[in-house]
Amino acid sequence: MIEASNLAAILGMAAATLACRAGGYFLFRALRPTPFLRAMLGYVPGALFVGYVAPALAAGGIKEWVGAAATLIAVRLSGNIPLGIAVGTLSAWLVWLAR
């Protein structure tokens, strides 16, 4: 059975996520972004991903670095991001198993 505090935390996070997404939707319905702003917003997903991965690499060890390198190589060679992530994850997992 789920505890009330856990349920409250889950519902709170869901409400915050919905508010962020809906807020952006309503904001851009009212305001029309300029081409410059549209171009800038196109870089946000990549910046968020780097902001998520960089601290893990900085604090990580060999398996994190092998996984990141394998991901970059696979994406560069195939042009397929999901494949690159799968290759990187598998590579890091194999390094972890070998230790």
ABEGO torsion letter per residue (X at the ends): XBBAAAAAAAAAAAAAAAAAAAAAAAAAAABBBBAAAAAAAAAAAAAAAAAAAAAAAAABBAAAAAAAAAAAAAAAAAGBAAAAAAAAAAAAAAAAAAX
